[in-house]
Amino acid sequence: MTTAVRRAVAFALVGCLALVGPWVLGVQEPAVATVAAIGPFLLVAALALTAGPENTLFELFARPADRRNGSLYGLAVFSLAAAALATLTVGFGMPTSVYVGTILLLVFGNLGGQVVRAYKYEQVRATAGFVFAGFLAASAGQFLAVQLTTESVSAPLAAFLAASGSLFAALLQQLLYQRDDALVMVAVAMMLWLFSTLPLEISVTRITVALAVTIILGYTSYTLETASLPGMLTGVLLGLLTIVLGDYAWFAMLIAFFGIGGLSSKFRFDRKLDRGIAQENEGARGTGNVLANSLVALVAVLAGAVSTEYDVSQAVFFYAFAGAVGAALADTLSSEIGGLYDNPRLVTTLEVVEPGTDGAVTWQGELIGLLGAALVASIGWFAFDEVATLGAGVIVFAGVIGMTVDSFLGATLEGRFLGNQGVNFLATVAAAIVGAGLAGMLNLPL
């Protein structure tokens, strides 16, 4: 057993202390349960801060940074973060299933990742090991919490929380340092707490399809190298949330952007390199690029999931979502395909400029961008009878507006006040506003 695996096993055993609070709560008064939930983690934190390099505890739990500092700060911070989550559970209403599931997700996910890494050191495989082990541990943790308390969580909802939490944790681990596990744990718990409050009715079929699709999407992105590892995790997480919180048709629109947009980045890549317009990382899109183009769509999905609770038509958020995705695909195709043609013109003055100039467009790029927006609209038109011709036209119009806003911002603000990702984000915001506004004005149904 390697040092890293042994350390992960030790952390997993500490994480199991999360079960003490729910177990005591089932047989004792709430005050006693509060002490039982928080106390063990505070005790571990105290022991960690007092353990010196010569201590057996130090040798078992020390990470490389701890060895350099001569103190078990990693274990102490982890335990204090777990105690904070216990406090939120006993004092502020965080579901016990979320609390237990999150802690077990992280510690056993790390163990799974370390086991895979010890067998074959490859980051993608290790991340897959983390997600798989984290999913199983989070599912088991929620089940145990339900058995020990009076809470209830349906199996499909538990699977959704476990899957989304595992993917989100894996993504954060790619973006943060390893010693930031406490931050990852708290962030995942907050997200799952939010999801647990949504009025979701998840069927077994829906979550089964969602999990199967996320696996296929992740594997395809990996084999085609259309996204970096963080970008792949971001796309897979967004896909899962869209299927569960939105609908299959919403996901079909999103996957059209991911699939076609990713392949367009690879299209004639050598020529793009020669012209200086190729995407970084050999065309593989990272988290920033994925989020810049998809964050608005995700917000629309979340808002649509709770729209009925606030007596707001879901159609408004559907057209915001479709408009944003249509703009993202239109802009991607316009730049990736249109940039291959000569004599691009600056959108503000129409003067001929060098290929790759921010805000430069070609008529071929504008045409392929229009077709991209029309593709997203056609998916909505086929999937929903209520969308009809007028609704499809709204989606196309919103997508083209977003693409045009992207070009104008590129010509005027990019490089001085905004980066490329900021421009992409604002373009999708504009498209979502146009789509939602027209849907409200025209009283479009869904």
Secondary structure, 3 states (H helix, E strand, C coil): CCHHHHHHHHHHHHHHHHHHHHHHHCCCCHHHHHHHHHHHHHHHHHHHHHCCCCCHHHHHHCCHHHHHHCCCHHHHHHHHHHHHHHHHHHHHCCCHHHHHHHHHHHHHHHHHHHHHHHHCCCHHHHHHHHHHHHHHHHHHHHHHHHHHCCCCCCHHHHHHHHHHHHHHHHHHHHHCCHHHHHHHHHHHHHHHHHHHHCCCCCCHHHHHHHHHHHHHHHHHHHHHCCECHHHHHHHHHHHHHHHHHHCHHHHHHHHHHHHHHHHHHHCCHHHHHHHCCCCCHHHCECHHHHHHHHHHHHHHHHHHHHHHHHCCCHHHHHHHHHHHHHHHHHHHHHHHHHCCCCCCEECCCCCECCCCCCCEECHHHHHHHHHHHHHHHHHHHHHCCCCHHHHHHHHHHHHHHHHHHHHHHHHHCECCCECHHHHHHHHHHHHHHHHHHHHHHCCCCC
